[in-house]
Amino acid sequence: MSFTGRNVYNLPQERINGSVKKNIELPNNLATGIYILQIEIGDKTESLKLILSR
């Protein structure tokens, strides 16, 4: 999700032994800036701030 609230990537995740591991390939034309990585599994949500620079 961009800092302005626009969803830029969405993919269902599956939990393996209580962990989620996923490599994310972002589009080359994705603007540099601040993004929020939000992971939702069941009724739990984790959010992390990411800074994309090139």
N, CA, C and O atoms as a Tripos MOL2 file, in Angstrom:
@<TRIPOS>MOLECULE
protein
  216   215    54     0     0
PROTEIN
NO_CHARGES

@<TRIPOS>ATOM
      1 N           0.8550   -1.1540    0.0000 N.3       1 MET1
      2 CA          0.0000    0.0000    0.0000 C.3       1 MET1
      3 C           0.9120    1.2310    0.0000 C.2       1 MET1
      4 O           1.8750    1.3070    0.7630 O.2       1 MET1
      5 N           0.5900    2.1860   -0.8680 N.am      2 SER2
      6 CA          1.3810    3.4080   -0.8870 C.3       2 SER2
      7 C           1.0260    4.2620    0.3240 C.2       2 SER2
      8 O           0.0340    4.0050    1.0070 O.2       2 SER2
      9 N           1.8400    5.2730    0.5820 N.am      3 PHE3
     10 CA          1.5980    6.1470    1.7240 C.3       3 PHE3
     11 C           0.2900    6.9190    1.5730 C.2       3 PHE3
     12 O          -0.2640    7.4140    2.5540 O.2       3 PHE3
     13 N          -0.1980    7.0170    0.3380 N.am      4 THR4
     14 CA         -1.4680    7.6990    0.0900 C.3       4 THR4
     15 C          -2.6630    6.7430    0.1920 C.2       4 THR4
     16 O          -3.8070    7.1620    0.0160 O.2       4 THR4
     17 N          -2.3990    5.4600    0.4770 N.am      5 GLY5
     18 CA         -3.4810    4.5010    0.6690 C.3       5 GLY5
     19 C          -3.8220    3.6660   -0.5470 C.2       5 GLY5
     20 O          -4.7490    2.8580   -0.4970 O.2       5 GLY5
     21 N          -3.0890    3.8430   -1.6460 N.am      6 ARG6
     22 CA         -3.3610    3.0820   -2.8710 C.3       6 ARG6
     23 C          -2.7370    1.6920   -2.7570 C.2       6 ARG6
     24 O          -1.5670    1.5580   -2.3990 O.2       6 ARG6
     25 N          -3.5190    0.6660   -3.0620 N.am      7 ASN7
     26 CA         -3.0270   -0.7040   -3.0370 C.3       7 ASN7
     27 C          -2.1680   -0.9280   -4.2760 C.2       7 ASN7
     28 O          -2.6620   -0.7770   -5.3940 O.2       7 ASN7
     29 N          -0.8860   -1.2860   -4.1080 N.am      8 VAL8
     30 CA          0.0050   -1.4820   -5.2410 C.3       8 VAL8
     31 C           0.3840   -2.9500   -5.4460 C.2       8 VAL8
     32 O           0.9650   -3.2940   -6.4750 O.2       8 VAL8
     33 N           0.0680   -3.8090   -4.4970 N.am      9 TYR9
     34 CA          0.4150   -5.2300   -4.6070 C.3       9 TYR9
     35 C          -0.5020   -6.0180   -3.6850 C.2       9 TYR9
     36 O          -0.7170   -5.6280   -2.5370 O.2       9 TYR9
     37 N          -1.0380   -7.1120   -4.1760 N.am     10 ASN10
     38 CA         -1.9270   -7.9270   -3.3540 C.3      10 ASN10
     39 C          -1.7530   -9.3860   -3.7460 C.2      10 ASN10
     40 O          -1.8650   -9.7330   -4.9220 O.2      10 ASN10
     41 N          -1.4820  -10.2280   -2.7800 N.am     11 LEU11
     42 CA         -1.2920  -11.6440   -3.0610 C.3      11 LEU11
     43 C          -1.6750  -12.4450   -1.8260 C.2      11 LEU11
     44 O          -1.2060  -12.1430   -0.7280 O.2      11 LEU11
     45 N          -2.5180  -13.4610   -1.9850 N.am     12 PRO12
     46 CA         -2.8590  -14.3070   -0.8310 C.3      12 PRO12
     47 C          -1.6150  -15.0240   -0.3030 C.2      12 PRO12
     48 O          -0.7610  -15.4530   -1.0790 O.2      12 PRO12
     49 N          -1.5230  -15.1470    1.0000 N.am     13 GLN13
     50 CA         -0.3870  -15.8100    1.6360 C.3      13 GLN13
     51 C          -0.8550  -17.0820    2.3170 C.2      13 GLN13
     52 O          -2.0150  -17.2070    2.7080 O.2      13 GLN13
     53 N           0.0540  -18.0070    2.4500 N.am     14 GLU14
     54 CA         -0.2410  -19.1800    3.2490 C.3      14 GLU14
     55 C           0.8080  -19.3120    4.3340 C.2      14 GLU14
     56 O           1.9850  -19.0110    4.1330 O.2      14 GLU14
     57 N           0.3600  -19.7610    5.4700 N.am     15 ARG15
     58 CA          1.2370  -19.9100    6.6230 C.3      15 ARG15
     59 C           1.8500  -21.3050    6.5990 C.2      15 ARG15
     60 O           1.1570  -22.2970    6.3710 O.2      15 ARG15
     61 N           3.1610  -21.3690    6.8380 N.am     16 ILE16
     62 CA          3.8680  -22.6490    6.9060 C.3      16 ILE16
     63 C           4.5630  -22.7060    8.2550 C.2      16 ILE16
     64 O           5.4580  -21.9080    8.5340 O.2      16 ILE16
     65 N           4.1480  -23.6550    9.0950 N.am     17 ASN17
     66 CA          4.7090  -23.8000   10.4430 C.3      17 ASN17
     67 C           4.6660  -22.4890   11.2240 C.2      17 ASN17
     68 O           5.5980  -22.1830   11.9670 O.2      17 ASN17
     69 N           3.5980  -21.7150   11.0630 N.am     18 GLY18
     70 CA          3.4220  -20.4820   11.8090 C.3      18 GLY18
     71 C           4.1580  -19.2830   11.2370 C.2      18 GLY18
     72 O           4.1130  -18.2020   11.8240 O.2      18 GLY18
     73 N           4.8360  -19.4450   10.1010 N.am     19 SER19
     74 CA          5.5970  -18.3460    9.4960 C.3      19 SER19
     75 C           5.1090  -18.0590    8.0850 C.2      19 SER19
     76 O           4.5330  -18.9180    7.4180 O.2      19 SER19
     77 N           5.3540  -16.8320    7.6480 N.am     20 VAL20
     78 CA          5.0740  -16.4480    6.2720 C.3      20 VAL20
     79 C           6.3890  -16.0030    5.6600 C.2      20 VAL20
     80 O           7.0640  -15.1260    6.1990 O.2      20 VAL20
     81 N           6.7580  -16.6090    4.5280 N.am     21 LYS21
     82 CA          7.9720  -16.2090    3.8370 C.3      21 LYS21
     83 C           7.6210  -16.0220    2.3690 C.2      21 LYS21
     84 O           7.1360  -16.9450    1.7140 O.2      21 LYS21
     85 N           7.8690  -14.8240    1.8590 N.am     22 LYS22
     86 CA          7.5210  -14.5290    0.4790 C.3      22 LYS22
     87 C           8.4530  -13.4700   -0.0740 C.2      22 LYS22
     88 O           8.6030  -12.4040    0.5250 O.2      22 LYS22
     89 N           9.0820  -13.7440   -1.2070 N.am     23 ASN23
     90 CA          9.8440  -12.7280   -1.9200 C.3      23 ASN23
     91 C           8.8670  -11.9530   -2.7900 C.2      23 ASN23
     92 O           8.0480  -12.5470   -3.4910 O.2      23 ASN23
     93 N           8.9500  -10.6460   -2.7450 N.am     24 ILE24
     94 CA          8.0450   -9.7920   -3.5000 C.3      24 ILE24
     95 C           8.8410   -9.0640   -4.5730 C.2      24 ILE24
     96 O           9.7980   -8.3510   -4.2720 O.2      24 ILE24
     97 N           8.4410   -9.2490   -5.8300 N.am     25 GLU25
     98 CA          9.0650   -8.5250   -6.9270 C.3      25 GLU25
     99 C           8.1650   -7.3600   -7.2900 C.2      25 GLU25
    100 O           7.0420   -7.5480   -7.7580 O.2      25 GLU25
    101 N           8.6690   -6.1540   -7.0700 N.am     26 LEU26
    102 CA          7.8920   -4.9560   -7.3450 C.3      26 LEU26
    103 C           8.1130   -4.5140   -8.7860 C.2      26 LEU26
    104 O           9.1850   -4.7380   -9.3470 O.2      26 LEU26
    105 N           7.1060   -3.8900   -9.3860 N.am     27 PRO27
    106 CA          7.2630   -3.4110  -10.7620 C.3      27 PRO27
    107 C           8.3880   -2.3730  -10.8600 C.2      27 PRO27
    108 O           8.5940   -1.5820   -9.9390 O.2      27 PRO27
    109 N           9.1020   -2.3830  -11.9730 N.am     28 ASN28
    110 CA         10.2030   -1.4340  -12.1670 C.3      28 ASN28
    111 C           9.7340    0.0110  -12.1860 C.2      28 ASN28
    112 O          10.5070    0.9160  -11.8710 O.2      28 ASN28
    113 N           8.4780    0.2390  -12.5520 N.am     29 ASN29
    114 CA          7.9770    1.6100  -12.6420 C.3      29 ASN29
    115 C           7.3600    2.1000  -11.3300 C.2      29 ASN29
    116 O           6.7780    3.1840  -11.2930 O.2      29 ASN29
    117 N           7.4800    1.3210  -10.2590 N.am     30 LEU30
    118 CA          6.9570    1.7440   -8.9640 C.3      30 LEU30
    119 C           7.8020    2.8900   -8.4330 C.2      30 LEU30
    120 O           9.0250    2.7760   -8.3390 O.2      30 LEU30
    121 N           7.1580    3.9790   -8.0910 N.am     31 ALA31
    122 CA          7.8590    5.1890   -7.6570 C.3      31 ALA31
    123 C           8.5880    4.9730   -6.3330 C.2      31 ALA31
    124 O           8.1260    4.2250   -5.4710 O.2      31 ALA31
    125 N           9.7220    5.6320   -6.1870 N.am     32 THR32
    126 CA         10.4000    5.6160   -4.9000 C.3      32 THR32
    127 C           9.5330    6.3490   -3.8870 C.2      32 THR32
    128 O           8.7570    7.2330   -4.2520 O.2      32 THR32
    129 N           9.6600    5.9920   -2.6390 N.am     33 GLY33
    130 CA          8.8660    6.6450   -1.6090 C.3      33 GLY33
    131 C           8.6000    5.7130   -0.4480 C.2      33 GLY33
    132 O           9.2670    4.6900   -0.2880 O.2      33 GLY33
    133 N           7.6250    6.0720    0.3570 N.am     34 ILE34
    134 CA          7.2720    5.3220    1.5630 C.3      34 ILE34
    135 C           6.0450    4.4730    1.2740 C.2      34 ILE34
    136 O           5.0510    4.9640    0.7390 O.2      34 ILE34
    137 N           6.1220    3.2040    1.6300 N.am     35 TYR35
    138 CA          5.0310    2.2550    1.4420 C.3      35 TYR35
    139 C           4.7670    1.5420    2.7640 C.2      35 TYR35
    140 O           5.6420    1.4830    3.6280 O.2      35 TYR35
    141 N           3.5760    1.0100    2.9150 N.am     36 ILE36
    142 CA          3.2080    0.2200    4.0870 C.3      36 ILE36
    143 C           3.0050   -1.2240    3.6330 C.2      36 ILE36
    144 O           2.1720   -1.4930    2.7680 O.2      36 ILE36
    145 N           3.7590   -2.1440    4.2120 N.am     37 LEU37
    146 CA          3.5600   -3.5670    3.9660 C.3      37 LEU37
    147 C           2.5780   -4.0470    5.0140 C.2      37 LEU37
    148 O           2.8620   -3.9960    6.2110 O.2      37 LEU37
    149 N           1.4240   -4.5130    4.5680 N.am     38 GLN38
    150 CA          0.3790   -4.9620    5.4890 C.3      38 GLN38
    151 C           0.0910   -6.4290    5.2040 C.2      38 GLN38
    152 O          -0.3020   -6.7950    4.0970 O.2      38 GLN38
    153 N           0.2910   -7.2560    6.2140 N.am     39 ILE39
    154 CA          0.0640   -8.6930    6.0980 C.3      39 ILE39
    155 C          -1.1350   -9.0440    6.9600 C.2      39 ILE39
    156 O          -1.1550   -8.7740    8.1610 O.2      39 ILE39
    157 N          -2.1360   -9.6500    6.3290 N.am     40 GLU40
    158 CA         -3.3400  -10.0700    7.0440 C.3      40 GLU40
    159 C          -3.4700  -11.5790    6.9410 C.2      40 GLU40
    160 O          -3.5050  -12.1360    5.8440 O.2      40 GLU40
    161 N          -3.5400  -12.2330    8.0870 N.am     41 ILE41
    162 CA         -3.7880  -13.6740    8.1440 C.3      41 ILE41
    163 C          -4.8620  -13.8940    9.1860 C.2      41 ILE41
    164 O          -4.6730  -13.6130   10.3700 O.2      41 ILE41
    165 N          -5.9810  -14.3970    8.7310 N.am     42 GLY42
    166 CA         -7.1110  -14.5820    9.6320 C.3      42 GLY42
    167 C          -7.5600  -13.2440   10.1730 C.2      42 GLY42
    168 O          -7.8270  -12.3210    9.4040 O.2      42 GLY42
    169 N          -7.6460  -13.1250   11.4920 N.am     43 ASP43
    170 CA         -8.0890  -11.8730   12.1110 C.3      43 ASP43
    171 C          -6.9160  -11.0210   12.5960 C.2      43 ASP43
    172 O          -7.1210  -10.0370   13.3070 O.2      43 ASP43
    173 N          -5.6860  -11.3920   12.2180 N.am     44 LYS44
    174 CA         -4.5010  -10.6350   12.6490 C.3      44 LYS44
    175 C          -3.9150   -9.8470   11.4800 C.2      44 LYS44
    176 O          -3.8960  -10.3180   10.3430 O.2      44 LYS44
    177 N          -3.4330   -8.6260   11.7840 N.am     45 THR45
    178 CA         -2.8230   -7.7540   10.7840 C.3      45 THR45
    179 C          -1.5170   -7.2060   11.3150 C.2      45 THR45
    180 O          -1.4520   -6.7240   12.4460 O.2      45 THR45
    181 N          -0.4680   -7.2800   10.4940 N.am     46 GLU46
    182 CA          0.8350   -6.6760   10.8100 C.3      46 GLU46
    183 C           1.1230   -5.6260    9.7500 C.2      46 GLU46
    184 O           0.8900   -5.8610    8.5640 O.2      46 GLU46
    185 N           1.6260   -4.4710   10.1650 N.am     47 SER47
    186 CA          1.9770   -3.3990    9.2260 C.3      47 SER47
    187 C           3.4220   -2.9690    9.4660 C.2      47 SER47
    188 O           3.8490   -2.7900   10.6070 O.2      47 SER47
    189 N           4.1680   -2.8060    8.3670 N.am     48 LEU48
    190 CA          5.5530   -2.3480    8.4350 C.3      48 LEU48
    191 C           5.7620   -1.2400    7.4230 C.2      48 LEU48
    192 O           5.2240   -1.2990    6.3180 O.2      48 LEU48
    193 N           6.5370   -0.2290    7.7880 N.am     49 LYS49
    194 CA          6.8430    0.8590    6.8690 C.3      49 LYS49
    195 C           8.0680    0.4790    6.0580 C.2      49 LYS49
    196 O           9.0800    0.0510    6.6140 O.2      49 LYS49
    197 N           7.9750    0.6380    4.7250 N.am     50 LEU50
    198 CA          9.0860    0.3730    3.8220 C.3      50 LEU50
    199 C           9.4480    1.6530    3.0880 C.2      50 LEU50
    200 O           8.5690    2.4300    2.7150 O.2      50 LEU50
    201 N          10.7350    1.8720    2.8830 N.am     51 ILE51
    202 CA         11.1760    3.0170    2.1060 C.3      51 ILE51
    203 C          11.8560    2.4640    0.8530 C.2      51 ILE51
    204 O          12.8690    1.7700    0.9380 O.2      51 ILE51
    205 N          11.2890    2.7800   -0.2980 N.am     52 LEU52
    206 CA         11.8220    2.3040   -1.5720 C.3      52 LEU52
    207 C          12.6980    3.3870   -2.1720 C.2      52 LEU52
    208 O          12.2400    4.4980   -2.4360 O.2      52 LEU52
    209 N          13.9780    3.0470   -2.3870 N.am     53 SER53
    210 CA         14.9020    3.9580   -3.0450 C.3      53 SER53
    211 C          15.6290    3.1870   -4.1250 C.2      53 SER53
    212 O          15.7510    1.9640   -4.0490 O.2      53 SER53
    213 N          16.1010    3.8800   -5.1060 N.am     54 ARG54
    214 CA         16.8070    3.2070   -6.2170 C.3      54 ARG54
    215 C          18.1850    3.7870   -6.3850 C.2      54 ARG54
    216 O          18.9330    3.3560   -7.2630 O.2      54 ARG54
@<TRIPOS>BOND
     1     1     2 1
     2     2     3 1
     3     3     4 2
     4     3     5 am
     5     5     6 1
     6     6     7 1
     7     7     8 2
     8     7     9 am
     9     9    10 1
    10    10    11 1
    11    11    12 2
    12    11    13 am
    13    13    14 1
    14    14    15 1
    15    15    16 2
    16    15    17 am
    17    17    18 1
    18    18    19 1
    19    19    20 2
    20    19    21 am
    21    21    22 1
    22    22    23 1
    23    23    24 2
    24    23    25 am
    25    25    26 1
    26    26    27 1
    27    27    28 2
    28    27    29 am
    29    29    30 1
    30    30    31 1
    31    31    32 2
    32    31    33 am
    33    33    34 1
    34    34    35 1
    35    35    36 2
    36    35    37 am
    37    37    38 1
    38    38    39 1
    39    39    40 2
    40    39    41 am
    41    41    42 1
    42    42    43 1
    43    43    44 2
    44    43    45 am
    45    45    46 1
    46    46    47 1
    47    47    48 2
    48    47    49 am
    49    49    50 1
    50    50    51 1
    51    51    52 2
    52    51    53 am
    53    53    54 1
    54    54    55 1
    55    55    56 2
    56    55    57 am
    57    57    58 1
    58    58    59 1
    59    59    60 2
    60    59    61 am
    61    61    62 1
    62    62    63 1
    63    63    64 2
    64    63    65 am
    65    65    66 1
    66    66    67 1
    67    67    68 2
    68    67    69 am
    69    69    70 1
    70    70    71 1
    71    71    72 2
    72    71    73 am
    73    73    74 1
    74    74    75 1
    75    75    76 2
    76    75    77 am
    77    77    78 1
    78    78    79 1
    79    79    80 2
    80    79    81 am
    81    81    82 1
    82    82    83 1
    83    83    84 2
    84    83    85 am
    85    85    86 1
    86    86    87 1
    87    87    88 2
    88    87    89 am
    89    89    90 1
    90    90    91 1
    91    91    92 2
    92    91    93 am
    93    93    94 1
    94    94    95 1
    95    95    96 2
    96    95    97 am
    97    97    98 1
    98    98    99 1
    99    99   100 2
   100    99   101 am
   101   101   102 1
   102   102   103 1
   103   103   104 2
   104   103   105 am
   105   105   106 1
   106   106   107 1
   107   107   108 2
   108   107   109 am
   109   109   110 1
   110   110   111 1
   111   111   112 2
   112   111   113 am
   113   113   114 1
   114   114   115 1
   115   115   116 2
   116   115   117 am
   117   117   118 1
   118   118   119 1
   119   119   120 2
   120   119   121 am
   121   121   122 1
   122   122   123 1
   123   123   124 2
   124   123   125 am
   125   125   126 1
   126   126   127 1
   127   127   128 2
   128   127   129 am
   129   129   130 1
   130   130   131 1
   131   131   132 2
   132   131   133 am
   133   133   134 1
   134   134   135 1
   135   135   136 2
   136   135   137 am
   137   137   138 1
   138   138   139 1
   139   139   140 2
   140   139   141 am
   141   141   142 1
   142   142   143 1
   143   143   144 2
   144   143   145 am
   145   145   146 1
   146   146   147 1
   147   147   148 2
   148   147   149 am
   149   149   150 1
   150   150   151 1
   151   151   152 2
   152   151   153 am
   153   153   154 1
   154   154   155 1
   155   155   156 2
   156   155   157 am
   157   157   158 1
   158   158   159 1
   159   159   160 2
   160   159   161 am
   161   161   162 1
   162   162   163 1
   163   163   164 2
   164   163   165 am
   165   165   166 1
   166   166   167 1
   167   167   168 2
   168   167   169 am
   169   169   170 1
   170   170   171 1
   171   171   172 2
   172   171   173 am
   173   173   174 1
   174   174   175 1
   175   175   176 2
   176   175   177 am
   177   177   178 1
   178   178   179 1
   179   179   180 2
   180   179   181 am
   181   181   182 1
   182   182   183 1
   183   183   184 2
   184   183   185 am
   185   185   186 1
   186   186   187 1
   187   187   188 2
   188   187   189 am
   189   189   190 1
   190   190   191 1
   191   191   192 2
   192   191   193 am
   193   193   194 1
   194   194   195 1
   195   195   196 2
   196   195   197 am
   197   197   198 1
   198   198   199 1
   199   199   200 2
   200   199   201 am
   201   201   202 1
   202   202   203 1
   203   203   204 2
   204   203   205 am
   205   205   206 1
   206   206   207 1
   207   207   208 2
   208   207   209 am
   209   209   210 1
   210   210   211 1
   211   211   212 2
   212   211   213 am
   213   213   214 1
   214   214   215 1
   215   215   216 2
@<TRIPOS>SUBSTRUCTURE
     1 MET1         2 RESIDUE 1 A MET
     2 SER2         6 RESIDUE 1 A SER
     3 PHE3        10 RESIDUE 1 A PHE
     4 THR4        14 RESIDUE 1 A THR
     5 GLY5        18 RESIDUE 1 A GLY
     6 ARG6        22 RESIDUE 1 A ARG
     7 ASN7        26 RESIDUE 1 A ASN
     8 VAL8        30 RESIDUE 1 A VAL
     9 TYR9        34 RESIDUE 1 A TYR
    10 ASN10       38 RESIDUE 1 A ASN
    11 LEU11       42 RESIDUE 1 A LEU
    12 PRO12       46 RESIDUE 1 A PRO
    13 GLN13       50 RESIDUE 1 A GLN
    14 GLU14       54 RESIDUE 1 A GLU
    15 ARG15       58 RESIDUE 1 A ARG
    16 ILE16       62 RESIDUE 1 A ILE
    17 ASN17       66 RESIDUE 1 A ASN
    18 GLY18       70 RESIDUE 1 A GLY
    19 SER19       74 RESIDUE 1 A SER
    20 VAL20       78 RESIDUE 1 A VAL
    21 LYS21       82 RESIDUE 1 A LYS
    22 LYS22       86 RESIDUE 1 A LYS
    23 ASN23       90 RESIDUE 1 A ASN
    24 ILE24       94 RESIDUE 1 A ILE
    25 GLU25       98 RESIDUE 1 A GLU
    26 LEU26      102 RESIDUE 1 A LEU
    27 PRO27      106 RESIDUE 1 A PRO
    28 ASN28      110 RESIDUE 1 A ASN
    29 ASN29      114 RESIDUE 1 A ASN
    30 LEU30      118 RESIDUE 1 A LEU
    31 ALA31      122 RESIDUE 1 A ALA
    32 THR32      126 RESIDUE 1 A THR
    33 GLY33      130 RESIDUE 1 A GLY
    34 ILE34      134 RESIDUE 1 A ILE
    35 TYR35      138 RESIDUE 1 A TYR
    36 ILE36      142 RESIDUE 1 A ILE
    37 LEU37      146 RESIDUE 1 A LEU
    38 GLN38      150 RESIDUE 1 A GLN
    39 ILE39      154 RESIDUE 1 A ILE
    40 GLU40      158 RESIDUE 1 A GLU
    41 ILE41      162 RESIDUE 1 A ILE
    42 GLY42      166 RESIDUE 1 A GLY
    43 ASP43      170 RESIDUE 1 A ASP
    44 LYS44      174 RESIDUE 1 A LYS
    45 THR45      178 RESIDUE 1 A THR
    46 GLU46      182 RESIDUE 1 A GLU
    47 SER47      186 RESIDUE 1 A SER
    48 LEU48      190 RESIDUE 1 A LEU
    49 LYS49      194 RESIDUE 1 A LYS
    50 LEU50      198 RESIDUE 1 A LEU
    51 ILE51      202 RESIDUE 1 A ILE
    52 LEU52      206 RESIDUE 1 A LEU
    53 SER53      210 RESIDUE 1 A SER
    54 ARG54      214 RESIDUE 1 A ARG
